[in-house]
Amino acid sequence: MSNLSNLAPQTLLDWNAFERELNRISENRYTAAERGCIQRAFEYAEMIHREQKRFSGDPYLTHPIAVSLRVAAFRLDASTIASALLHDTVEDGGTLSDIKKKF
Protein backbone atom coordinates (compact mmCIF):
# COMPACT_ATOMS: atom_id res chain seq x y z
CA MET A 1 0.00 0.00 0.00
CA SER A 2 1.19 3.53 -0.75
CA ASN A 3 2.48 5.65 2.09
CA LEU A 4 0.00 8.44 2.77
CA SER A 5 1.76 9.80 5.84
CA ASN A 6 3.13 12.72 3.84
CA LEU A 7 -0.27 13.55 2.39
CA ALA A 8 -1.30 17.18 2.80
CA PRO A 9 -4.95 17.21 1.66
CA GLN A 10 -5.09 21.01 1.83
CA THR A 11 -2.74 21.04 -1.18
CA LEU A 12 -5.14 18.85 -3.19
CA LEU A 13 -8.17 21.14 -3.25
CA ASP A 14 -8.34 21.46 -7.01
CA TRP A 15 -9.16 18.62 -9.38
CA ASN A 16 -5.80 18.60 -11.20
CA ALA A 17 -3.76 18.26 -8.00
CA PHE A 18 -6.15 15.63 -6.64
CA GLU A 19 -6.08 13.66 -9.90
CA ARG A 20 -2.27 13.62 -9.95
CA GLU A 21 -2.21 12.22 -6.39
CA LEU A 22 -4.97 9.72 -7.19
CA ASN A 23 -3.05 8.52 -10.25
CA ARG A 24 0.16 8.22 -8.22
CA ILE A 25 -1.52 6.23 -5.46
CA SER A 26 -3.59 4.04 -7.77
CA GLU A 27 -0.92 3.62 -10.45
CA ASN A 28 -3.31 4.99 -13.11
CA ARG A 29 -5.63 2.00 -12.78
CA TYR A 30 -8.91 3.83 -13.52
CA THR A 31 -10.36 4.22 -17.01
CA ALA A 32 -11.28 7.61 -18.45
CA ALA A 33 -14.95 6.94 -17.66
CA GLU A 34 -14.11 6.00 -14.07
CA ARG A 35 -11.97 9.12 -13.66
CA GLY A 36 -14.90 11.12 -15.03
CA CYS A 37 -17.16 9.74 -12.30
CA ILE A 38 -14.54 10.51 -9.65
CA GLN A 39 -14.12 14.01 -11.06
CA ARG A 40 -17.88 14.67 -10.93
CA ALA A 41 -17.91 13.49 -7.31
CA PHE A 42 -14.91 15.70 -6.49
CA GLU A 43 -16.54 18.75 -8.09
CA TYR A 44 -19.89 18.11 -6.37
CA ALA A 45 -18.20 17.64 -2.97
CA GLU A 46 -16.16 20.82 -3.53
CA MET A 47 -19.32 22.77 -4.34
CA ILE A 48 -21.20 21.49 -1.27
CA HIS A 49 -18.28 21.96 1.15
CA ARG A 50 -16.92 25.20 -0.38
CA GLU A 51 -17.73 27.47 2.59
CA GLN A 52 -17.16 24.89 5.35
CA LYS A 53 -14.10 24.85 7.58
CA ARG A 54 -12.79 22.18 9.96
CA PHE A 55 -12.03 23.08 13.58
CA SER A 56 -8.40 23.45 12.49
CA GLY A 57 -9.43 26.15 10.01
CA ASP A 58 -8.62 23.95 7.02
CA PRO A 59 -11.26 23.65 4.30
CA TYR A 60 -13.69 20.83 5.10
CA LEU A 61 -12.98 19.26 1.70
CA THR A 62 -9.64 18.04 3.08
CA HIS A 63 -11.54 15.31 4.97
CA PRO A 64 -13.35 13.70 1.99
CA ILE A 65 -10.15 14.05 -0.05
CA ALA A 66 -8.12 12.19 2.58
CA VAL A 67 -10.79 9.48 2.89
CA SER A 68 -11.01 8.98 -0.87
CA LEU A 69 -7.24 8.70 -1.25
CA ARG A 70 -7.10 6.19 1.59
CA VAL A 71 -9.76 4.17 -0.26
CA ALA A 72 -7.70 4.42 -3.47
CA ALA A 73 -4.65 3.16 -1.61
CA PHE A 74 -6.64 0.02 -0.79
CA ARG A 75 -7.16 -0.40 -4.56
CA LEU A 76 -10.93 -0.18 -4.32
CA ASP A 77 -13.06 0.68 -7.33
CA ALA A 78 -13.93 4.12 -8.72
CA SER A 79 -17.48 4.02 -7.32
CA THR A 80 -16.08 3.57 -3.83
CA ILE A 81 -13.69 6.48 -4.32
CA ALA A 82 -16.55 8.65 -5.55
CA SER A 83 -18.62 7.56 -2.54
CA ALA A 84 -15.78 8.52 -0.21
CA LEU A 85 -15.75 12.01 -1.74
CA LEU A 86 -19.53 12.27 -1.38
CA HIS A 87 -19.94 10.72 2.06
CA ASP A 88 -20.73 13.98 3.91
CA THR A 89 -22.53 15.88 1.18
CA VAL A 90 -26.11 14.92 2.08
CA GLU A 91 -25.76 16.07 5.67
CA ASP A 92 -23.96 19.25 4.60
CA GLY A 93 -26.33 20.66 2.00
CA GLY A 94 -26.63 18.21 -0.86
CA THR A 95 -29.65 16.04 -1.42
CA LEU A 96 -29.91 12.31 -1.86
CA SER A 97 -32.10 12.79 -4.94
CA ASP A 98 -29.46 15.06 -6.51
CA ILE A 99 -26.74 12.48 -5.84
CA LYS A 100 -28.91 9.70 -7.30
CA LYS A 101 -29.44 11.79 -10.46
CA LYS A 102 -25.77 12.70 -10.86
CA PHE A 103 -24.27 9.36 -9.94
ZIFEN-V498130 format. One record per helix or strand. SS is the DSSP state (hx for helix, st for strand). FROM is the first residue (numbers start at 0). TO is the last residue. If there is no record, write none. Layout:
ss: [SS,SS]
from: [FROM,FROM]
to: [TO,TO]
//
This chain:
ss: [hx,hx,hx,st,st,hx,hx,hx]
from: [8,14,31,52,58,60,77,95]
to: [10,25,48,52,58,72,85,101]
//
